[in-house]
């Protein structure tokens, strides 16, 4: 551990490589009994250099050492790796290893007939890399109490509401946001429905000039992020008092600026001169977080993560970890996506992943129902304001929930199909429970991923029962039955729904669950009406807690 944590300094020694060797070196290419056909004057000069090698040499910073027969001897005697490096847990090389048969200074087994490399001529300089020396020792930090992370603000842009309260009230009432696509003519597509945001406005949130240039995924992200700050009570006066070097933004996107990039491709068909100069930066997934941080002046951790449907979960967990590790006091985190455009719709149609229930859009997204035929695309953004507990209490913030823990895993099985036994899901949940210190039997509500696909819903359901099936009070629902699949934004929007369930004590229904699939226990799944739970421990891959934080 010491070796890996300490600073490594690579020392470079510059050695003059002589065309003759010192004293007893019998290397045939370096020494002969007679002058090699050159003038006696030049040979005498070399003999004088030879005599100097017999003396004792002093090397600044390396201590005093007796000169050896060759440069190799000098290197092995004076500059072999230190004992602490050799005894470290990392790899080490002894001087014999370093100057072995295939060392820097000689080649051992030269192929027959091969040309031997000529030695450097007198006066030439060779740079030689020596083993890095360990110059510092990392001191162990004293144990400290783990910092706690709480949710103090939320912001959303969804097909059924652009603030957390309207959004969740519509979920409780079973309102569907799935309808026919209006953004473009899709009459030739087999799928013509989506969870589209119909009346979106950036007024008061984004400057008009930027609003015209930016991709919608960035606009959703900026407005939801600023709404989360407003919901968290961050006024202009409080903003001035924040230590902005300890405030960060980590909002991801699965698809990025597809519309901006697609428009650039169309312009390129005419001429590169027609391309939008912002097409590259505004297409990248991290630019939304960067623009929001620049707008706020927040100088803490700032980047984005793009991991398809898990994007928001990765961002939320990483943001929480930044706070836990003491790298930030406040983080805006979540996800945003806007791919209801021709190339986005066409791409998922080509994958044969979308529902084609065009005649009854509100009934198209139906997780766990036997009549499901694919997921429904959605769009929007969800952002949480995470904050260190003491920081939140000091400024008098309203605390909605506490973050307890989470985990990352991979099925390592298929690009889109879940593992048949749900191995990745089970492992992730078990690791999250362990990190959070929560028992399985204490979890009684789960906001599932359930996208309304034939294979995915059942595999996830079985994995959930494997982990929590012994809890008789377990209730499971899917927000996607009403808003569709928001891709990279799905996790954050559903995190807002989960926190709202904690705040209100009500969990929203599963709509369109008319004929549950075989093997699905309807006693576990929430029915067509909202339900009241008196006490909750929620699971949303990440773990959240309802209990009030002590004042």
C-alpha positions, -999 to 999 in steps of 0.1 A, spaced: 0 0 0 29 23 8 44 18 -25 12 24 -45 3 55 -24 36 72 -23 49 96 -49 71 80 -75 100 100 -88 118 86 -119 155 95 -118 172 99 -151 210 95 -152 228 109 -182 260 89 -188 287 95 -213 292 63 -231 328 57 -240 340 38 -271 366 21 -248 359 4 -216 376 6 -182 405 -15 -171 396 -52 -174 366 -52 -196 371 -79 -223 341 -70 -245 355 -76 -280 337 -47 -295 351 -23 -269 387 -33 -263 416 -46 -285 453 -50 -278 463 -25 -305 451 8 -318 423 2 -342 440 16 -373 437 52 -361 464 77 -355 486 74 -324 474 108 -312 438 97 -310 448 64 -293 468 83 -267 438 105 -260 417 74 -254 444 60 -231 442 91 -210 405 87 -207 411 51 -197 434 61 -169 407 83 -154 384 53 -150 408 38 -124 402 67 -100 374 69 -75 344 88 -88 320 110 -68 284 115 -80 265 144 -65 234 133 -46 243 96 -49 270 93 -23 305 82 -31 312 50 -50 341 32 -65 342 31 -102 336 -4 -117 347 -20 -149 318 -9 -171 288 14 -171 268 -16 -162 289 -21 -131 284 15 -122 247 13 -126 243 -20 -106 265 -9 -78 254 27 -73 218 29 -86 201 -4 -78 165 1 -65 162 9 -28 153 -18 -3 120 -2 4 110 -4 -32 121 -40 -36 102 -50 -4 70 -32 -15 38 -49 -26 43 -37 -61 65 -52 -87 103 -49 -81 134 -57 -100 168 -65 -85 199 -51 -102 205 -86 -117 170 -86 -131 175 -51 -145 209 -58 -160 202 -94 -171 208 -111 -204 185 -87 -222 194 -55 -203 196 -20 -216 234 -23 -219 240 -56 -235 221 -81 -256 224 -117 -245 215 -141 -272 223 -124 -305 209 -144 -335 235 -160 -357 244 -138 -386 228 -108 -369 246 -75 -367 258 -65 -333 247 -30 -323 276 -6 -323 284 11 -290 279 48 -286 308 69 -297 329 90 -273 311 121 -262 276 109 -271 250 110 -244 225 83 -234 194 89 -212 189 59 -189 157 53 -169 164 41 -134 139 25 -110 116 52 -94 126 60 -59 101 65 -31 104 99 -16 73 103 5 54 81 29 16 85 30 4 89 65 -28 72 75 -57 95 81 -74 92 115 -108 76 114 -136 101 109 -174 99 112 -190 92 78 -208 122 63 -245 117 58 -262 127 26 -298 141 23 -321 153 -4 -331 189 -1 -344 198 -35 -360 183 -66 -367 194 -102 -384 176 -131 -395 180 -167 -419 152 -176 -449 145 -199 -472 148 -169 -457 177 -149 -429 202 -148 -426 204 -110 -424 176 -84 -458 181 -69 -478 182 -101 -458 153 -114 -465 131 -84 -501 141 -81 -507 130 -117 -489 97 -109 -512 91 -79 -542 98 -101 -531 74 -128 -528 101 -155 -510 89 -186 -486 111 -205 -484 88 -236 -500 103 -268 -494 106 -305 -462 123 -315 -466 159 -326 -430 170 -330 -426 156 -365 -445 136 -391 -441 99 -382 -470 85 -402 -447 62 -420 -433 47 -388 -448 15 -372 -446 33 -339 -463 68 -337 -467 73 -300 -444 85 -272 -443 103 -238 -438 137 -254 -435 170 -235 -461 192 -252 -458 226 -237 -422 232 -227 -409 267 -218 -375 280 -208 -388 314 -199 -371 327 -167 -347 298 -167 -325 299 -198 -314 329 -219 -334 332 -252 -302 332 -272 -290 299 -257 -325 284 -258 -325 287 -296 -291 270 -300 -291 242 -274 -304 207 -278 -335 199 -259 -317 175 -236 -296 204 -223 -327 227 -219 -345 200 -199 -314 196 -178 -309 233 -171 -345 240 -162 -348 209 -140 -315 218 -123 -325 253 -115 -359 242 -103 -342 218 -79 -322 247 -65 -354 268 -61 -372 239 -45 -342 235 -21 -346 271 -10 -314 284 -26 -321 320 -31 -298 346 -47 -286 356 -12 -279 321 -2 -261 314 -34 -237 342 -26 -230 327 8 -222 292 -6 -187 280 -9 -189 274 -47 -157 254 -48 -176 227 -28 -207 226 -50 -208 204 -81 -230 192 -109 -232 156 -121 -261 152 -145 -258 127 -173 -275 117 -206 -278 84 -224 -281 98 -259 -268 134 -257 -276 160 -283 -290 138 -311 -311 166 -326 -282 191 -328 -259 164 -343 -285 152 -368 -292 187 -380 -254 191 -385 -253 160 -407 -282 174 -428 -264 207 -431 -232 189 -442 -251 174 -471 -252 210 -485 -219 223 -472 -198 223 -441 -203 261 -441 -239 255 -433 -231 235 -401 -239 250 -367 -206 259 -350 -220 246 -317 -230 212 -331 -200 193 -316 -200 208 -280 -238 208 -278 -240 172 -288 -217 159 -260 -233 145 -230 -213 165 -205 -220 199 -219 -253 203 -200 -236 198 -166 -209 222 -177 -233 249 -189 -253 247 -156 -221 249 -135 -209 279 -155 -243 296 -150 -242 290 -113 -204 295 -108 -201 261 -91 -165 249 -92 -168 215 -76 -169 181 -93 -184 185 -128 -189 158 -154 -215 135 -168 -219 97 -169 -236 79 -199 -247 44 -191 -279 40 -210 -309 34 -188 -287 34 -156 -273 69 -163 -292 87 -136 -285 61 -110 -248 62 -117 -248 100 -114 -268 101 -82 -246 75 -65 -214 91 -76 -226 125 -65 -235 111 -31 -200 96 -29 -184 129 -36 -202 143 -6 -194 113 16 -157 116 8 -157 152 17 -151 165 -19 -183 185 -20 -211 197 3 -238 201 -23 -244 183 -56 -270 187 -84 -274 152 -99 -297 132 -122 -302 127 -159 -318 142 -191 -327 129 -225 -347 141 -256 -347 116 -284 -382 118 -298 -369 128 -332 -368 109 -365 -334 93 -359 -342 84 -323 -376 68 -331 -362 51 -362 -333 36 -343 -355 20 -316 -379 8 -343 -350 -9 -360 -343 -26 -327 -379 -39 -326 -381 -26 -290 -411 -2 -292 -448 -8 -286 -469 -5 -317 -502 1 -299 -509 33 -318 -547 32 -316 -547 34 -278 -515 53 -267 -525 56 -230 -527 18 -228 -494 11 -246 -471 11 -217 -482 -19 -195 -455 -34 -173 -461 -70 -162 -492 -73 -183 -495 -103 -206 -504 -80 -235 -473 -58 -234 -455 -55 -268 -425 -32 -261 -416 0 -243 -428 35 -251 -402 63 -255 -404 92 -232 -384 124 -227 -375 148 -199 -352 153 -170 -350 148 -133 -325 164 -109 -319 160 -72 -302 184 -49 -280 163 -26 -264 179 4 -243 170 34 -265 168 65 -248 193 87 -245 218 58 -283 214 51 -292 219 88 -270 249 91 -288 268 63 -322 256 75 -330 234 45 -361 212 43 -349 176 43 -370 153 22 -351 120 26 -317 106 34 -295 87 10 -283 54 26 -263 37 0 -261 21 -35 -240 -1 -57 -229 -8 -93 -228 -42 -110 -230 -56 -145 -248 -86 -159 -219 -93 -182 -244 -113 -203 -260 -94 -233 -263 -59 -247 -301 -57 -241 -314 -90 -226 -312 -94 -188 -295 -123 -173 -319 -153 -171 -314 -156 -133 -312 -119 -127 -277 -123 -114 -266 -87 -119 -298 -72 -103 -295 -95 -73 -258 -88 -68 -265 -50 -70 -293 -51 -45 -274 -73 -21 -243 -50 -22 -265 -19 -18 -283 -34 12 -249 -43 27 -235 -8 22 -266 8 36 -268 -15 66 -305 -23 58 -321 -58 63 -341 -72 34 -372 -77 55 -372 -39 63 -378 -30 26 -415 -28 18 -417 -6 -13 -398 -8 -46 -400 15 -76 -390 -10 -103 -373 -4 -137 -401 -24 -155 -401 -10 -190 -430 -30 -204 -408 -54 -225 -417 -91 -227 -383 -104 -213 -372 -76 -190 -402 -72 -167 -403 -109 -156 -366 -112 -151 -365 -81 -129 -396 -92 -110 -381 -126 -102 -348 -110 -90 -368 -87 -67 -387 -116 -52 -355 -134 -47 -342 -106 -26 -374 -94 -9 -401 -121 -14 -403 -130 23 -416 -96 32 -454 -99 32 -459 -62 30 -438 -57 -2 -453 -34 -28 -439 -29 -63 -449 -4 -90 -435 11 -122 -436 48 -130 -431 40 -167 -467 28 -171 -476 65 -172 -447 84 -186 -429 58 -208 -392 52 -207 -371 84 -204 -339 65 -211 -310 83 -193 -335 105 -173 -356 75 -162 -337 68 -130 -337 104 -118 -374 110 -125 -383 78 -107 -360 88 -78 -381 120 -75 -412 97 -75 -397 76 -48 -388 106 -26 -423 119 -31 -437 86 -19 -415 90 12 -428 125 18 -465 118 12 -468 81 24 -487 73 -8 -475 51 -37 -488 55 -72 -507 27 -91 -497 5 -119 -520 14 -148 -528 -10 -176 -522 -41 -155 -553 -57 -168 -541 -93 -173 -509 -99 -152 -484 -123 -168 -482 -159 -155 -460 -162 -125 -467 -126 -113 -482 -123 -79 -507 -95 -79 -504 -93 -41 -469 -79 -46 -478 -54 -74 -497 -22 -67 -531 -23 -83 -549 3 -104 -554 27 -75 -529 45 -53 -521 29 -19 -512 42 15 -482 29 34 -477 40 70 -440 33 72 -416 29 43 -382 18 35 -378 23 -2 -356 7 -28 -348 23 -61 -315 4 -67 -302 32 -45 -317 32 -10 -337 60 6 -351 64 40 -383 80 53 -373 85 89 -370 120 100 -334 133 104 -327 144 140 -325 181 145 
